[in-house]
Amino acid sequence: MRISLAALAVLVTVAGCSAQVPGRAAPSGDGFVVKDGTLLHFRPVLTELPPSSSPAPTGSAPERQSADPAAQQAAAAALDCPQGSPDPLAGRDDPARPLVSCDRAKGTKYVLGPAFLSGADVGWVAARLDPQSGHPVIEIRFTAAGTRTWAEWTGGNVGKQVAMVLRSRVLTAPAVQSAITGGETQISGEFTLPEARQLARDIAGG
């Protein structure tokens, strides 16, 4: 499934809304404010690997936060990603170091670079139907500091993927369609509105 990021061409009216209290709905009505900014991280995707058809090897698990490419590949090969299984690294990864993780819903594995944004840089997350396409989308609004970092990163990484990682788990890894400078980002993909709402809730940490 192809998931992409784009700048918002609409919803400019929300720019004047007041700051939200954590845990309360965002201005859209179907939105969420990030509860704990330390749990969510935005990481560049270095490598995407398909789900493994072979069982994970037994024994000690390879280091999942190594900077060595060979160790990263070994960790990805050994990583078991069944949906619902616990992650022993959950919430304990170092955002300043690379990370081998996966999307547990799909089984896709990723080698990720160090985080360049955190949940503290996100104002709110919402899901809605795009009035132009009629398809569900997820909208993310960044803080002023997050807007500057996001604009710089997306401007230099058009066509590349960025993983949104919560408690060491990849929630989604959309591709950047263009530089996003306005502080508001839209995630589009082949998901239903309930799935989009759940993803928005997950990005917000709960």
C-alpha positions, 0 to 999 in steps of 0.5 A: 500500500502506497502512503504519501505525505503532502502539504495541506492546501486547505484548513488554513482557517485553523491556523488561528485556533488557540493552543489545545490542552493535552488530552482534549480534542483538536479543532477538527473535532476528530483530532487528538493532542499528543499526550507524551511527546517523548514516546513519538519520534520521526525517523528517516527510513534508510531501508525497507524490507518485506515481511520475513517468511522464515522464523526468527533465529533463536538465541541472543537477539542482534543489536537493533540500534547499531550504526554498523550496516551489517549489524542492522541487516542482521537485526532486521533478519532476526526481528520477529514482527507478528501483530500483537507480540510484545517488543522487548525494546518498546519505549526504550530506544535511543532516538539519537541512534539508528533503529531496526523496527517494524510495522507489526500490522503488516510485518514490514521491517525498517532500518531507520536513522536517528530521530529528527522530530519528536511528539513534542513538535506536534500540535495535534493529529486528526482524521477526516474525509478529504472534501476534494478526493472523498478519501480518508486522510490524516492531518498533522499540525506541527508547533512553530519549532517543529514546522521549521525542522519539518520544512527543512527535512522534507525539502531535502528528502522529497521522494523518501520515506519517514517513519512515525515511531511510537514506543519503538514501533513503526506506525506508518512510513509515508513517502514525502511528495514535496517540501512541506513548509506551512506546518500542516501535513496530510497523510493519504493512503488506502485506508478506511476512515476508522483506520485513519482515525485509529492511526491518528489516535496511535500517532497521538500516543493513545 
